[in-house]
Amino acid sequence: TGKFKNTTFHSLGEVESRLVEVISKLDKDTLKSITLFNWIKTAF
């Protein structure tokens, strides 16, 4: 069980690192567009 937990947390860490990497690569204009889109979507 302990081995499985370690593997799970390791995998989660990799996913998180990957997300941070992808997000940091996003263009700021793209980020603004996504934020604006989400704001509009939430407003209606």
DOKE-370444 format. One record per residue: residue number from 1; z, x, y of N, C-alpha, C in turn; chain. Coordinates in steps of 0.05 Angstrom, whole numbers. Atoms other than C-alpha are relative to their C-alpha. Layout:
# residues N
<atom><pos>NUM</pos><n_pz>Z</n_pz><n_px>X</n_px><n_py>Y</n_py><ca_pz>Z</ca_pz><ca_px>X</ca_px><ca_py>Y</ca_py><c_pz>Z</c_pz><c_px>X</c_px><c_py>Y</c_py><unit>A</unit></atom>
...
This chain:
# residues 44
<atom><pos>1</pos><n_pz>0</n_pz><n_px>17</n_px><n_py>-24</n_py><ca_pz>0</ca_pz><ca_px>0</ca_px><ca_py>0</ca_py><c_pz>0</c_pz><c_px>17</c_px><c_py>25</c_py><unit>A</unit></atom>
<atom><pos>2</pos><n_pz>-2</n_pz><n_px>-17</n_px><n_py>-23</n_py><ca_pz>18</ca_pz><ca_px>56</ca_px><ca_py>48</ca_py><c_pz>-27</c_pz><c_px>14</c_px><c_py>5</c_py><unit>A</unit></atom>
<atom><pos>3</pos><n_pz>26</n_pz><n_px>-13</n_px><n_py>-3</n_py><ca_pz>-49</ca_pz><ca_px>90</ca_px><ca_py>35</ca_py><c_pz>-19</c_pz><c_px>-19</c_px><c_py>13</c_py><unit>A</unit></atom>
<atom><pos>4</pos><n_pz>18</n_pz><n_px>20</n_px><n_py>-11</n_py><ca_pz>-85</ca_pz><ca_px>25</ca_px><ca_py>51</ca_py><c_pz>6</c_pz><c_px>-4</c_px><c_py>30</c_py><unit>A</unit></atom>
<atom><pos>5</pos><n_pz>-8</n_pz><n_px>3</n_px><n_py>-28</n_py><ca_pz>-46</ca_pz><ca_px>17</ca_px><ca_py>116</ca_py><c_pz>-11</c_pz><c_px>23</c_px><c_py>17</c_py><unit>A</unit></atom>
<atom><pos>6</pos><n_pz>9</n_pz><n_px>-23</n_px><n_py>-15</n_py><ca_pz>-63</ca_pz><ca_px>87</ca_px><ca_py>138</ca_py><c_pz>-30</c_pz><c_px>-1</c_px><c_py>4</c_py><unit>A</unit></atom>
<atom><pos>7</pos><n_pz>29</n_pz><n_px>3</n_px><n_py>-2</n_py><ca_pz>-137</ca_pz><ca_px>75</ca_px><ca_py>123</ca_py><c_pz>-7</c_pz><c_px>-21</c_px><c_py>21</c_py><unit>A</unit></atom>
<atom><pos>8</pos><n_pz>5</n_pz><n_px>22</n_px><n_py>-18</n_py><ca_pz>-135</ca_pz><ca_px>9</ca_px><ca_py>161</ca_py><c_pz>4</c_pz><c_px>9</c_px><c_py>29</c_py><unit>A</unit></atom>
<atom><pos>9</pos><n_pz>-5</n_pz><n_px>-8</n_px><n_py>-27</n_py><ca_pz>-103</ca_pz><ca_px>39</ca_px><ca_py>223</ca_py><c_pz>-20</c_pz><c_px>21</c_px><c_py>9</c_py><unit>A</unit></atom>
<atom><pos>10</pos><n_pz>20</n_pz><n_px>-20</n_px><n_py>-7</n_py><ca_pz>-151</ca_pz><ca_px>98</ca_px><ca_py>220</ca_py><c_pz>-26</c_pz><c_px>-13</c_px><c_py>8</c_py><unit>A</unit></atom>
<atom><pos>11</pos><n_pz>25</n_pz><n_px>14</n_px><n_py>-5</n_py><ca_pz>-210</ca_pz><ca_px>50</ca_px><ca_py>218</ca_py><c_pz>2</c_pz><c_px>-14</c_px><c_py>27</c_py><unit>A</unit></atom>
<atom><pos>12</pos><n_pz>-3</n_pz><n_px>14</n_px><n_py>-26</n_py><ca_pz>-182</ca_pz><ca_px>9</ca_px><ca_py>276</ca_py><c_pz>-1</c_pz><c_px>20</c_px><c_py>23</c_py><unit>A</unit></atom>
<atom><pos>13</pos><n_pz>1</n_pz><n_px>-21</n_px><n_py>-20</n_py><ca_pz>-173</ca_pz><ca_px>73</ca_px><ca_py>315</ca_py><c_pz>-29</c_pz><c_px>8</c_px><c_py>6</c_py><unit>A</unit></atom>
<atom><pos>14</pos><n_pz>28</n_pz><n_px>-7</n_px><n_py>-3</n_py><ca_pz>-246</ca_pz><ca_px>91</ca_px><ca_py>303</ca_py><c_pz>-15</c_pz><c_px>-21</c_px><c_py>15</c_py><unit>A</unit></atom>
<atom><pos>15</pos><n_pz>13</n_pz><n_px>22</n_px><n_py>-13</n_py><ca_pz>-269</ca_pz><ca_px>22</ca_px><ca_py>324</ca_py><c_pz>7</c_pz><c_px>0</c_px><c_py>30</c_py><unit>A</unit></atom>
<atom><pos>16</pos><n_pz>-9</n_pz><n_px>0</n_px><n_py>-28</n_py><ca_pz>-227</ca_pz><ca_px>26</ca_px><ca_py>388</ca_py><c_pz>-14</c_pz><c_px>23</c_px><c_py>15</c_py><unit>A</unit></atom>
<atom><pos>17</pos><n_pz>13</n_pz><n_px>-24</n_px><n_py>-13</n_py><ca_pz>-255</ca_pz><ca_px>96</ca_px><ca_py>404</ca_py><c_pz>-29</c_pz><c_px>-6</c_px><c_py>5</c_py><unit>A</unit></atom>
<atom><pos>18</pos><n_pz>28</n_pz><n_px>7</n_px><n_py>-3</n_py><ca_pz>-325</ca_pz><ca_px>70</ca_px><ca_py>393</ca_py><c_pz>-5</c_pz><c_px>-19</c_px><c_py>23</c_py><unit>A</unit></atom>
<atom><pos>19</pos><n_pz>2</n_pz><n_px>20</n_px><n_py>-21</n_py><ca_pz>-314</ca_pz><ca_px>11</ca_px><ca_py>439</ca_py><c_pz>3</c_pz><c_px>14</c_px><c_py>27</c_py><unit>A</unit></atom>
<atom><pos>20</pos><n_pz>-5</n_pz><n_px>-15</n_px><n_py>-26</n_py><ca_pz>-286</ca_pz><ca_px>57</ca_px><ca_py>494</ca_py><c_pz>-24</c_pz><c_px>16</c_px><c_py>7</c_py><unit>A</unit></atom>
<atom><pos>21</pos><n_pz>24</n_pz><n_px>-16</n_px><n_py>-4</n_py><ca_pz>-346</ca_pz><ca_px>102</ca_px><ca_py>485</ca_py><c_pz>-23</c_pz><c_px>-16</c_px><c_py>10</c_py><unit>A</unit></atom>
<atom><pos>22</pos><n_pz>22</n_pz><n_px>18</n_px><n_py>-8</n_py><ca_pz>-396</ca_pz><ca_px>45</ca_px><ca_py>491</ca_py><c_pz>5</c_pz><c_px>-11</c_px><c_py>28</c_py><unit>A</unit></atom>
<atom><pos>23</pos><n_pz>-7</n_pz><n_px>11</n_px><n_py>-26</n_py><ca_pz>-360</ca_pz><ca_px>14</ca_px><ca_py>550</ca_py><c_pz>-3</c_pz><c_px>21</c_px><c_py>22</c_py><unit>A</unit></atom>
<atom><pos>24</pos><n_pz>2</n_pz><n_px>-21</n_px><n_py>-20</n_py><ca_pz>-357</ca_pz><ca_px>81</ca_px><ca_py>587</ca_py><c_pz>-29</c_pz><c_px>7</c_px><c_py>6</c_py><unit>A</unit></atom>
<atom><pos>25</pos><n_pz>29</n_pz><n_px>-6</n_px><n_py>-3</n_py><ca_pz>-432</ca_pz><ca_px>89</ca_px><ca_py>577</ca_py><c_pz>-14</c_pz><c_px>-22</c_px><c_py>16</c_py><unit>A</unit></atom>
<atom><pos>26</pos><n_pz>13</n_pz><n_px>22</n_px><n_py>-14</n_py><ca_pz>-447</ca_pz><ca_px>21</ca_px><ca_py>608</ca_py><c_pz>-4</c_pz><c_px>6</c_px><c_py>29</c_py><unit>A</unit></atom>
<atom><pos>27</pos><n_pz>6</n_pz><n_px>-4</n_px><n_py>-28</n_py><ca_pz>-480</ca_pz><ca_px>23</ca_px><ca_py>675</ca_py><c_pz>17</c_pz><c_px>-18</c_px><c_py>17</c_py><unit>A</unit></atom>
<atom><pos>28</pos><n_pz>-18</n_pz><n_px>16</n_px><n_py>-16</n_py><ca_pz>-436</ca_pz><ca_px>-2</ca_px><ca_py>731</ca_py><c_pz>-14</c_pz><c_px>-26</c_px><c_py>9</c_py><unit>A</unit></atom>
<atom><pos>29</pos><n_pz>14</n_pz><n_px>24</n_px><n_py>-7</n_py><ca_pz>-490</ca_pz><ca_px>-52</ca_px><ca_py>752</ca_py><c_pz>0</c_pz><c_px>-20</c_px><c_py>-23</c_py><unit>A</unit></atom>
<atom><pos>30</pos><n_pz>-1</n_pz><n_px>17</n_px><n_py>24</n_py><ca_pz>-493</ca_pz><ca_px>-78</ca_px><ca_py>681</ca_py><c_pz>27</c_pz><c_px>-13</c_px><c_py>-3</c_py><unit>A</unit></atom>
<atom><pos>31</pos><n_pz>-27</n_pz><n_px>10</n_px><n_py>2</n_py><ca_pz>-418</ca_pz><ca_px>-85</ca_px><ca_py>682</ca_py><c_pz>5</c_pz><c_px>-22</c_px><c_py>20</c_py><unit>A</unit></atom>
<atom><pos>32</pos><n_pz>-3</n_pz><n_px>21</n_px><n_py>-21</n_py><ca_pz>-421</ca_pz><ca_px>-124</ca_px><ca_py>747</ca_py><c_pz>-14</c_pz><c_px>-25</c_px><c_py>-9</c_py><unit>A</unit></atom>
<atom><pos>33</pos><n_pz>16</n_pz><n_px>23</n_px><n_py>9</n_py><ca_pz>-475</ca_pz><ca_px>-170</ca_px><ca_py>718</ca_py><c_pz>15</c_pz><c_px>-15</c_px><c_py>-21</c_py><unit>A</unit></atom>
<atom><pos>34</pos><n_pz>-15</n_pz><n_px>13</n_px><n_py>22</n_py><ca_pz>-433</ca_pz><ca_px>-183</ca_px><ca_py>656</ca_py><c_pz>24</c_pz><c_px>-15</c_px><c_py>12</c_py><unit>A</unit></atom>
<atom><pos>35</pos><n_pz>-24</n_pz><n_px>12</n_px><n_py>-12</n_py><ca_pz>-371</ca_pz><ca_px>-197</ca_px><ca_py>699</ca_py><c_pz>-9</c_pz><c_px>-26</c_px><c_py>15</c_py><unit>A</unit></atom>
<atom><pos>36</pos><n_pz>10</n_pz><n_px>23</n_px><n_py>-16</n_py><ca_pz>-411</ca_pz><ca_px>-244</ca_px><ca_py>745</ca_py><c_pz>-8</c_pz><c_px>-22</c_px><c_py>-19</c_py><unit>A</unit></atom>
<atom><pos>37</pos><n_pz>8</n_pz><n_px>20</n_px><n_py>20</n_py><ca_pz>-441</ca_pz><ca_px>-279</ca_px><ca_py>684</ca_py><c_pz>24</c_pz><c_px>-14</c_px><c_py>-12</c_py><unit>A</unit></atom>
<atom><pos>38</pos><n_pz>-25</n_pz><n_px>11</n_px><n_py>11</n_py><ca_pz>-372</ca_pz><ca_px>-289</ca_px><ca_py>654</ca_py><c_pz>14</c_pz><c_px>-18</c_px><c_py>20</c_py><unit>A</unit></atom>
<atom><pos>39</pos><n_pz>-12</n_pz><n_px>16</n_px><n_py>-20</n_py><ca_pz>-346</ca_pz><ca_px>-315</ca_px><ca_py>720</ca_py><c_pz>-14</c_pz><c_px>-26</c_px><c_py>4</c_py><unit>A</unit></atom>
<atom><pos>40</pos><n_pz>15</n_pz><n_px>25</n_px><n_py>-3</n_py><ca_pz>-402</ca_pz><ca_px>-365</ca_px><ca_py>727</ca_py><c_pz>4</c_pz><c_px>-18</c_px><c_py>-24</c_py><unit>A</unit></atom>
<atom><pos>41</pos><n_pz>-4</n_pz><n_px>15</n_px><n_py>25</n_py><ca_pz>-394</ca_pz><ca_px>-386</ca_px><ca_py>654</ca_py><c_pz>27</c_pz><c_px>-14</c_px><c_py>0</c_py><unit>A</unit></atom>
<atom><pos>42</pos><n_pz>-28</n_pz><n_px>11</n_px><n_py>-1</n_py><ca_pz>-319</ca_pz><ca_px>-397</ca_px><ca_py>666</ca_py><c_pz>1</c_pz><c_px>-22</c_px><c_py>21</c_py><unit>A</unit></atom>
<atom><pos>43</pos><n_pz>-2</n_pz><n_px>19</n_px><n_py>-22</n_py><ca_pz>-331</ca_pz><ca_px>-435</ca_px><ca_py>731</ca_py><c_pz>-11</c_pz><c_px>-27</c_px><c_py>-8</c_py><unit>A</unit></atom>
<atom><pos>44</pos><n_pz>12</n_pz><n_px>25</n_px><n_py>7</n_py><ca_pz>-374</ca_pz><ca_px>-488</ca_px><ca_py>698</ca_py><c_pz>8</c_pz><c_px>-11</c_px><c_py>-27</c_py><unit>A</unit></atom>
